[in-house]
Structures are given as structure tokens and as C-alpha cells.
Amino acid sequence: MRLFFAVALSADARRLLACALESLAASGADAKWVREDSMHLTLAFLGEVSPERLEAARRAGSRAAQALAAYRMDLGTLGAFPSWKAARVVWAGVRAGAAETCALAKALRKALAEEGFAREERDFVAHVTIGRVRSVRKASQLASAAQAWSAEAAGRWQESGTQVEDFSLIESRLTPQGPRYEDVERFPLTGGVRCA
């Protein structure tokens, strides 16, 4: 089983990102864009997990869910890893709720390590992947399109927030049409901790 933990986005947030993708795709950049129904914020990627380890992943999710109370998350910018000039991944960043999302990812990483899963060494950056760039062709046009769209949509980000009340353990099945995601289990946020 190919598994990861993620926060689902509100329908409004997904629609807003789909509008952004239309503008970015018009740049002619050589990229594969994420389908609207597949958009999510990954907290932890486990990769291939044997069915025998599924219960350990569930225990880690349950423990992490006790770390935080529900919170609001707003997206607020478009960016690229590692940079717009050498973009490989195009993303939407988290503005409001970034501290809470980072705290949730940290609690999840800790719980997963306690269950014997490999520890992720890279720093967690709260973002939603919206595209994967295949070549740097038209990189400057892509960067310009992202900047123009972000400025135009400045007021729309906040209107398209997500109330984060839970997160999910998701199975990813690779198909010729792209990955298909199916919730294995949802974990309601039951903690009393709110980040300042």
C-alpha cells in the first residue's frame, strides 16, 4: 500500500486553485497540473507500507490528532521549489494556519518515528502541490503568470479558507490516468492546543 497523511482542502480552496491553474497553464509551461479533485496538503508521505504496518500508521495518526484543536487554514501565495528559474514543483503556500499545520506535521512525524517509521529529515513547509514542471521551457512566463494571478486574487485567498477539523491517512493508487486517492481513515483533531 502506498500511503500518506494529508489535510483535505475545502471545495472553495480547490476551486480557487483550479482558477490559478488555468492562468498558469496559459503560460505554456511544460508542466503536469494536479486535478482539482486531487488537491490536498500532505503532512507526511510514508510510501510503500506493508499491510502488517497499517495498524502502526493508524496509531500514529490517532496520537497526532490529540496534539491540536481544529483551526482555520488560508492559502495565500504561489511559489516554486527550488525557485521559479529552476522550478520542479509549483505550490500554493499557507498563510493563516501555517503554525498550526507545522505543529500538526511535527506531532505526526514524532508519532510515526515512535512507531518505527523512517524519520523525515527535511524541514516541513506547509504547501499544496499544484503542478510538477517537466522542463524549464517558458519558466519566466510561468513565474510572471503566477505573480500576476497572485496579485489579482489577493482578496480571494481569505474567502476560500479551509476549516481543518481532521486529517486523513490516504492510499494512493497509481493509474494511467494519474493517482487515485482513497481515505483509509480520518482522524478528528481532539486536542485543546491552539497555536498563537
Phi, psi and omega per residue, in radians:
M1 nan 2.318 3.092
R2 -1.694 1.991 -2.953
L3 -2.161 2.632 2.970
F4 -2.674 2.795 3.043
F5 -1.804 2.436 -3.103
A6 -2.673 2.770 2.997
V7 -1.733 2.280 3.079
A8 -1.355 2.560 3.090
L9 -1.661 2.664 3.063
S10 -1.147 2.764 3.091
A11 -1.047 -0.657 3.118
D12 -1.109 -0.732 3.130
A13 -1.134 -0.733 3.119
R14 -1.123 -0.707 3.115
R15 -1.105 -0.726 3.123
L16 -1.093 -0.753 3.121
L17 -1.159 -0.600 3.082
A18 -1.110 -0.647 3.059
C19 -1.117 -0.724 3.107
A20 -1.062 -0.722 -3.112
L21 -1.105 -0.628 3.091
E22 -1.036 -0.774 3.123
S23 -1.155 -0.729 -3.114
L24 -1.201 -0.707 3.140
A25 -1.113 -0.569 3.132
A26 -1.140 -0.269 3.104
S27 -1.225 -0.285 -3.106
G28 1.423 0.175 -3.138
A29 -1.091 2.590 3.137
D30 -1.485 1.475 -3.048
A31 -2.458 2.706 3.006
K32 -1.859 2.113 -3.054
W33 -1.673 2.551 -3.120
V34 -1.317 2.376 3.077
R35 -1.156 2.562 -3.110
E36 -0.979 -0.725 -3.091
D37 -1.297 -0.105 3.140
S38 -1.851 -0.010 -3.081
M39 -1.246 2.350 -3.128
H40 -2.819 2.974 3.056
L41 -1.944 1.965 -3.116
T42 -1.323 2.241 3.063
L43 -1.630 -0.685 -3.134
A44 -2.760 2.306 3.100
F45 -1.816 2.136 -3.119
L46 -1.661 -0.457 -3.067
G47 1.345 -2.633 -3.126
E48 -1.254 2.180 -3.129
V49 -2.229 2.287 3.127
S50 -1.225 2.625 3.124
P51 -0.961 -0.515 3.139
E52 -1.180 -0.388 -3.111
R53 -1.653 -0.032 -3.109
L54 -1.044 -0.734 -3.122
E55 -1.108 -0.629 3.094
A56 -1.120 -0.694 3.102
A57 -1.135 -0.695 3.112
R58 -1.115 -0.729 3.122
R59 -1.079 -0.724 3.130
A60 -1.097 -0.747 3.110
G61 -1.077 -0.751 3.135
S62 -1.077 -0.745 3.136
R63 -1.165 -0.751 -3.123
A64 -1.115 -0.596 -3.111
A65 -1.139 -0.353 3.137
Q66 -1.439 -0.082 -3.048
A67 -1.435 -0.440 -2.984
L68 -2.405 2.681 2.967
A69 -1.552 2.922 3.080
A70 -1.034 2.634 -3.122
Y71 -2.659 2.933 3.110
R72 -1.743 2.443 3.127
M73 -2.212 2.197 3.070
D74 -2.045 2.383 2.980
L75 -1.396 2.891 -3.067
G76 -2.837 0.048 3.131
T77 -2.899 2.811 3.011
L78 -1.948 2.498 3.133
G79 -2.620 -3.124 -3.137
A80 -2.475 2.502 2.994
F81 -1.812 2.370 -0.122
P82 -1.404 -0.352 3.109
S83 -2.837 2.951 3.112
W84 -1.159 -0.600 -3.123
K85 -1.173 -0.570 -3.113
A86 -2.156 0.698 -3.017
A87 -1.027 2.338 3.002
R88 -2.078 -0.587 3.121
V89 -2.267 2.314 3.043
V90 -1.829 2.353 -3.023
W91 -2.437 2.827 2.966
A92 -1.922 2.230 -3.091
G93 -1.561 2.796 3.127
V94 -1.644 2.264 3.107
R95 -1.737 -1.382 3.075
A96 -1.373 2.374 3.135
G97 1.582 0.104 -3.135
A98 -1.127 -0.741 -3.126
A99 -1.111 -0.724 3.129
E100 -1.154 -0.727 -3.135
T101 -1.126 -0.710 3.088
C102 -1.135 -0.696 3.111
A103 -1.124 -0.687 3.111
L104 -1.139 -0.774 3.116
A105 -1.095 -0.685 3.126
K106 -1.126 -0.772 3.109
A107 -1.095 -0.673 3.140
L108 -1.195 -0.755 3.107
R109 -1.055 -0.725 3.123
K110 -1.100 -0.801 -3.132
A111 -1.139 -0.669 3.117
L112 -1.148 -0.734 3.115
A113 -1.088 -0.672 3.113
E114 -1.137 -0.432 3.106
E115 -1.609 0.103 3.052
G116 1.594 0.157 3.077
F117 -1.407 2.654 -3.136
A118 -1.047 2.407 -3.132
R119 -1.420 2.295 3.071
E120 -1.347 2.145 -3.075
E121 -1.551 -0.445 -3.125
R122 -1.241 2.560 3.065
D123 -1.109 2.520 3.097
F124 -1.431 2.284 3.057
V125 -2.128 2.051 -3.094
A126 -1.225 1.981 -3.116
H127 -2.783 2.823 3.050
V128 -1.995 2.064 3.084
T129 -1.248 2.222 3.135
I130 -2.072 -0.156 3.106
G131 -2.911 2.685 3.059
R132 -2.120 2.146 -3.055
V133 -1.540 2.267 -3.083
R134 -1.583 -0.493 3.093
S135 -2.665 2.890 -3.093
V136 -1.476 0.134 3.106
R137 -0.981 2.237 3.126
K138 1.084 0.567 3.128
A139 -1.071 -0.707 -3.115
S140 -1.190 -0.624 3.088
Q141 -1.157 -0.659 3.110
L142 -1.109 -0.797 3.131
A143 -1.086 -0.736 3.127
S144 -1.122 -0.725 3.130
A145 -1.098 -0.718 -3.140
A146 -1.140 -0.748 -3.131
Q147 -1.142 -0.780 -3.128
A148 -1.126 -0.740 -3.116
W149 -1.183 -0.719 3.141
S150 -1.068 -0.712 3.139
A151 -1.174 -0.738 -3.127
E152 -1.151 -0.595 -3.044
A153 -1.660 0.192 -3.027
A154 -0.845 -0.796 -3.110
G155 -1.373 -0.295 -3.067
R156 -1.435 -0.394 -3.123
W157 -1.007 -0.854 -3.053
Q158 -1.178 -0.549 3.118
E159 -1.234 -0.241 -3.034
S160 -1.991 0.657 -3.094
G161 -1.266 2.962 3.116
T162 -2.155 2.237 3.001
Q163 -1.499 1.928 -3.088
V164 -1.533 1.836 3.141
E165 -1.936 -0.215 3.130
D166 -2.817 3.064 2.983
F167 -2.469 2.936 -3.012
S168 -2.238 2.638 2.864
L169 -1.627 2.165 -2.985
I170 -2.154 2.420 3.010
E171 -1.688 2.302 3.109
S172 -1.851 2.122 3.088
R173 -1.943 2.123 -3.114
L174 -1.426 2.266 3.130
T175 -2.290 2.883 3.095
P176 -1.044 -0.438 3.124
Q177 -1.512 -0.013 -3.104
G178 2.043 3.050 -3.109
P179 -1.197 2.522 3.047
R180 -2.010 2.296 -3.077
Y181 -1.903 2.420 3.100
E182 -2.399 2.218 3.102
D183 -1.107 2.267 3.019
V184 -1.590 -0.757 3.116
E185 -2.803 2.551 3.051
R186 -1.850 2.555 -3.115
F187 -2.173 1.801 3.113
P188 -1.136 2.436 3.076
L189 -1.301 1.995 -3.019
T190 -2.027 0.013 -3.106
G191 -1.340 2.885 3.135
G192 -1.792 0.050 -3.037
V193 -1.477 2.240 3.024
R194 -2.071 2.337 3.118
C195 -1.353 2.531 3.134
A196 -1.318 nan nan
